[in-house]
Amino acid sequence: MKKSFGESLRRERQKGLYWGIVAFIILIFCMLFILYPFGKLFLQSFFEDGHFSLANYAKFFGRSAYRKVLGNTLKVSTCATLLGVALGLPMAYVTTRFNIWGKKAIKACVVLSMLSPPFIGAYSWILLLGKAGYITQFFLNTFGIDIGTIYGFKGILLVFTLKLFPYVFMYTSTALENFDSALEEASESLGVHGFARIRRVTLPIILPTILSAALIVFMTSMADFGTPVLIGRGYKVLTVLIYERYLSEVSTSASFASAMAVIAVVFTMLVLFLQKRILNRKSYTMSAMRPPEVVKLSTGKRILATAFVWIVALIAMLPQITIIITSFRNTNGSQFVSGLGLDNYRAIASRVGSIINTYKFGIIAIIIMMVLGLHLAYIIVRRKGKLANFLDTLAMFPYVIPGSVIGIGMVLAFNVKPLVLTGTATIMIVAYTIRKLPFTLRSSIGTLYQIEPAIEEASISLGEPPMRTFFKTTALLMLPGMLSGAVLSFVATINELS
């Protein structure tokens, strides 16, 4: 008995030492590449003409025009999040739980709908629904109906919803595929059927994953620059205003832009803390050993369910279809001319090095993200504490900052000794990693919340050391969810504009 107790104590000490070292390494990484650059930006927001001042914040909150921009930003982000969940959640449930036709093709379409950069995606929607857009002109010339244009709030919301609901779809699909069917069977035996079972059993179990996806949607829409600058047409949001004050040739104010970036961070962090509070109060676990069986629908219901998911998937794919067709159109400078050809593809042959760099940097960054995401998710969920909460906040911090501000912060921090990274591939990879890590991290956290800690305890009680249990059991159970997030991280990385 004494030997067994001593062995158990030794293993727990090894486990604690390992996670202590991992947490320390991640802390150093976050402080060096996240806290330090953004600390410089934060301090800059309190200085005006070289003197400490609150003038930048007084200026922002003292003018109704700036307050209106903040309201626009929160309105767009909140509405996009609600609509993204409202569209992505039923899409995921129908696709995973019912025998609809073409599941793999639907999932491929949803993933492909995310592949274009936001700037290009917004431009595609202008080609479709702009004043001279294909769809706009079709309705006007065929039916005499003026459907209006895509510009303004409704256009931004449309693009964000169709661009970002795939995050909810992919995260939730993974959670539903790994759902333990025994829970739903138990509820059925207790008389809870149909939608009541979904509301009282299924949704509470996958709530961490849904909230993780919703947080990603909120942050993405809040930090996006390409879509509002193209489609806004007077409907300004913070990212556009920051760009105008930080980088515009017309009006340059680095300190005021930094203050606006800080304000954006504060509001997004409030959303992050709200999400964490809900998760801490309402989190459930399960064994995830018995995935649910696919329900076979009658022919009529199967047609309706299939039509629903296919219509949504194809609408989301419209920008990609537009891009493909437009890529073959002949151009004369910036103007389209009649006919199709391969001139555009011949023109990019001389830039193949840039394409190789895109994928090379992306692959290296995604490997780092997966290693960081796996370990950091375990620290946050299983080894809760002040340090875990601090690391979670730090890891999510870069995602709420506009990409252009991140770039400037990195350049300011690493353009002088002792660590000069500006102008190297390393600073690109580091920027990609800190910027897109939240996709992999939130997906891993959502999956880990669903894994019963008793599984690890059972493995350890059978003689497996704690660390071997983590890599052979816990990490493997986390893998599907982590890979979903990693795919999103990679897609977002190769699409990064700022």
Secondary structure by P-SEA (a helix, b strand, c coil): caaaaaaaaaaaaaaaaaaaaaaaaaaaaaaaccaaaaaaaaaaaacccccccaaaaaaaaacaaaaaaaaaaaaaaaaaaaaaaacaaaaaaaacccccccaaaaaaaaaaaacccaaaaaaaaaaccccccaaaaaaaaaccccccccccaaaaaaaaaaacaaaaaaaaaaaaaaccaaaaaaaaaaccccaaaaaccccccaaaaaaaaaaaaaaaaaaccccccccccccccaaaaaaaaccccccccaaaaaaaaaaaaaaaaaaaaaaaaaaaabbbbccccccccbbbbcaaaaaaaaaaaaaaaaaaaaaaaaaaaaaacccccccccccccaaaaaaaccaaaaaaaaaaaaaaaaaaaaaaaaaaaaaacccccaaaaaaaaaaaccccccaaaaaaaaaaacccccccccccaaaaaaaaaaacaaaaaaaaaaaaaaccaaaaaaaaaacccaaaaaaacccccaaaaaaaaaaaaaaaaaaccc
